[in-house]
C-alpha cells in the first residue's frame, strides 16, 4: 500500500467516476482502475461497487477513505514542514472563505498579503461555512475565514475583527432618512434573507427574531447581490455586513443604508486552522495581516 494508491481512492470517492477521478489526479483511467484493484487485492476487501450508474463505496471502503484522507493530510503536513524549514513564506497555501465575506474582504487585505509575503501562492476556496469546516478537518484546505462561533475542538481559532450590520431599506422607506435606528425598529418589517446554509442567514435571523421582525415568506436569496436588487425593488428590507457596502463596492441605487444603534448587531470573523498544522506559526503571521482592514469598516480584536 502506498500514498499514491490512497490518493487515487480518495479521488474516486470524491468524483464517483473512474474517468473524472483519473483526470483529477492526472493519470489514465486504466492506471487508476488497476491501482484500485491492486489495493483491494492487498487489503483483501472490496472497496467500490462498479456499476453502470457510477461508483458506490462499500462500507469498508467508506471507512478506509476517511482514514486515507487523514493519512494524506499528514503526508502534506510532512512536506509542509520540510518546505517551511527552508522558506516558511513560500509555497502554496489553501485559504477558505465564505461567499458573504470573500469578495468584500479580499480587496482590502490581498495587497498587504502580497507585499508581506511576495513568494506565497495564496489559493482561495469559496464555499459555505459547513463545507469549509469539513474541508479543513480533512486537510483539503490549510485555513479558513469563518464567522464565530464554531464548535471545533481540533481547530485553532484566531479572532480577527468584528463587523457591524447595517439596515438596508428601499430609498422611499420610512426609515431611509434616519441617522440611526434601534434594532427594535425592525418590528413588523418584512426582512429578506439568504438561503439555508449561509451563516449570514442565521445571524440576521437571530436579529430579526429579537426585534420582532418576520422573514419574507417565499423568498430566499443565494447571494448578497440578489438581496440588494430585491431591496431596491421595494420588496423588503435586509441586513448587510459593513464590508459588503464599503468601497470599493459601488453604491446600490434605490437603497438607503441606516446604521443600527448600539449595541449594533455584528459578526466576529476568525481564522481557523488545524492545531497540528505545520503552518501554525506562519498562519499566525498571516492572521495579523488579515486584521489590517481599515478601522472605519471593522473593529480589530
Buried (B, 14 or more C-beta within 10 A) or exposed (E): EEEEBBBBBBBBBBBBBBEBBBBBBEBEBEBBBEBBEBBBEEBEEBBBEEEEEEBEBBEBBEEBBEEBBEBBBBBBBEEBEEBBEEEBBBBEBBBBBBBBBBBBBBEBBBEBBEEBBEEBEBEBBBBBBEBBBEBBBBBBBBBBBBBBEBEBEEBBBBBBBBBBBBBBBBBEBEBBEBEEBEBEBBEEBBBBBBEEBBBBBBBBBEBBEEBEBBBBEEBBBEBBEBBBBBBBEEBBBBBBBBBBBBEEBEEBEBBBBBBBEEEBBBBBBBBBBBEEBBBBEBBEEBBBBBBBBEEEBBBEE
